[in-house]
Amino acid sequence: MSAPPLLLASTSPQRRAILEQLGIPFDVVAPHYEEHDPPDADPVELVCDHARGKARSIETDRLVLGVDTTVALDGRIYGKPADAADAHRMVSTFAGRTHAVVSGLCLRTPDSEVVQAAATLVTFRLLTESEVTAYVATGEWQNRAGGYAIQGRGAALVERIEGDYLNVVGLPAALLIRLLGERFPGIYDGSDQVATTSRPGRSR
């Protein structure tokens, strides 16, 4: 018997693709939640609060998955760039340095809720001004925390990562699999499951 589809409280195409890759059945619903990202906020508290808020915004008796991801460096939060100039500043700041991609994950049912965080360290190689300009011109920075997409042209910016690669794409897969296994043993293990998708939306 197949596992009941969970509700993904996100319209991110990256998160949908990761759930499909993992063989976890799901439906998509847009969360009724507005994010605020103070640049000096604690990144773990911020993403956990956002993930919880997204999950709680969905009224249902089903299992809900809320996720939020941000980028942090030197005590500062780097969310989605406001424009191309902002993206250029972000990518330039990361060049030759290591930043953290931090995600909060909330699994919520009518009777229970668990919220945890995961982090992946990403080191950019040294970049020339022309390389940064060329990357920003691709437009990949739009709606991306930190202003880049590691699964796209942004891969060329990266020298190495430490941790869960899929977390950088937009969903902490290792954390999700562990929590599903702990809370729903033998149900969401990827066997005899076909993921379902819904409408397209925004990314990480």
N, C-alpha and C positions, 0 to 999 in steps of 0.2 A: 504494500500500500504506500502510495506516495505521500510525502510530507505536505502538510497544508502550506500554501504560499504565505510567506511573511509579507508585511507591508513595508516597502521602502519609502520612508518619508523624505524623498529627495527626487528631483527631476534631472539629476546629473547623469548624462550618458555614460560617463566613465564608471560610475558606481553600478549602473545596470550591467555594463559589460563584464565587470569583475564578478558579480553574482552569477551571471550566465557561465562564466569560465569555471566557477567553483561548483556549478551544478546545483545551486540553491534555488528552489522555486520562490518566486516573488511576484507581487503586483506593485505598481508605482502609484503613489499619491503625493501631490504637492503639499508640503507642510504650510500651515498658517502661522508662520513665525518670522519675525523680522530680526535680522542680525545686526548687532552693533559691535564693532571691533576697536576698542580703545588701543592705540599703539603701545601703551605701557602696561597693558593687562598681562596677567600671568597666562601663558599660552595653554597650559594644561587645564586650568580652571575655565578659561574662555571656551575651548572646544568642547569640554564636558558640559558646560552650561548650554551651549548651542545645540549639541546633540540631544540633550534632555528636552530642551524646549521644542525642538522639531518633533520628537517622538510624542511628547505630551499634547501637541497641537492636533493630533489625529484622534478622533473619537471612534473607537472600534473595540470589539472584543477579540481581535486577532493580535498576533505577535507583530510589533512595530519595531523597525530598525531606524534609528536616527543617527546621522553621522555628520561631523563637521571637521574641517581640516584648515590649518593655518601654517604659516611659516614664521620661524623666530630666529633672530640673530642679535646678539649683544643686548638682550633684554627688551628688544623691540619686536612688535608684531608686524608682519607684512601680509596683508590680506590681498584682495583683488585690486589690481591697479585701477586708478580712476581714469587714466588715459595713457597714450603711448609714451608721453614724457615720464609719467610715474613708473611705467613698466621699465623704461630705460634706466631709471635711477635704481630700481630694485635689482635688475640683472647686473648692473655695474657694481653694486654693493656686494653682491654674492661672489663676484669674480675672484678666484684664487683663495676662497674662504670656505669654511664649513658651516652650514646652517642646519637647523632642525625642522623637519616637517612633522607636525604634531597633529594627531587626530583624536577626537573624542567619539566614542561609540556608545549608544544607548539601546538596550534591548528591553522593551516594555510590553507587559501584558496587563490585563485589568487587575491582576493580583500581585504583580511583582515588577521590579525595575532594577536593572543593573547598568552602571555607567563606569566605563574604564577608558584609559587613554593609552596611545602607543606613539612612539617617536622613531623616526628614521633620520640618520645624519647623511646629508648630501654635500659633497665637496665639489665645487665648480673649479674647472681649470682656469688658468689665467686667460683673460679675454682682452682682445684689442678693442678699441673704440668702434672700429668698423664692423667687427664681429657682433658686438652688442647691437649696433644700429641695424645690421642685416637681420638679426633674429627678431627684433621688435617689429621690423617691417613685415614679417610673416603674419602678424596678427594673432599668433598663438597665445599671447599674453592675456587676451580678453577673457574675463571671468575665471582666471586662474589665480589661486592664492600664490603669492610670490612672483607672479608674472611669467611663468614658464610651464611647459608641459613636457615632462620627462619621457612620455610615451610617444612624443612627436619629434619635431625638429629640435626641441629642447634637449634631447639626449646628447646632442653634440656639445652642449655646455658643460656636461657633467664629467668629472674625472673618476669619482668613485662614490659608492653609497655604503652605508653600514646599517643593516636592518631590513625591514620589509619593503621591497620594491613597490608592491601594489599599494602600500600606504601613501607613497609619493604620487601615484596615479590618482588616488582619491578615496580609497577604502582600506582600512587596516585588516587585511584578509586573515592573517595569522591570528590576530586577536578575536576576530569574529568566529572563526572556526573553533577556537578553544572555548569561547563562551557558549556557543551553540552545543558543543559536545558536553559541556558541564551541566547545562540547564535542560537540554533535550537529548539525552544520550540515545544514539541509534536512529534518530529521526532525520536530522539534517546532515547526513554523512555523504551525500552525493550519489547514492545508489538509486537507480530507477526514478530519477527526477528530471523533469524538463522545466527549465526556467521560462517564465512568461514575461513579456515586456509590455510597456504602455507608451505613453506619449514622450517625445523628446524633450530635453530641457537644458538647464545650465550645467556647468561642469564644476570641478572641485571647488 
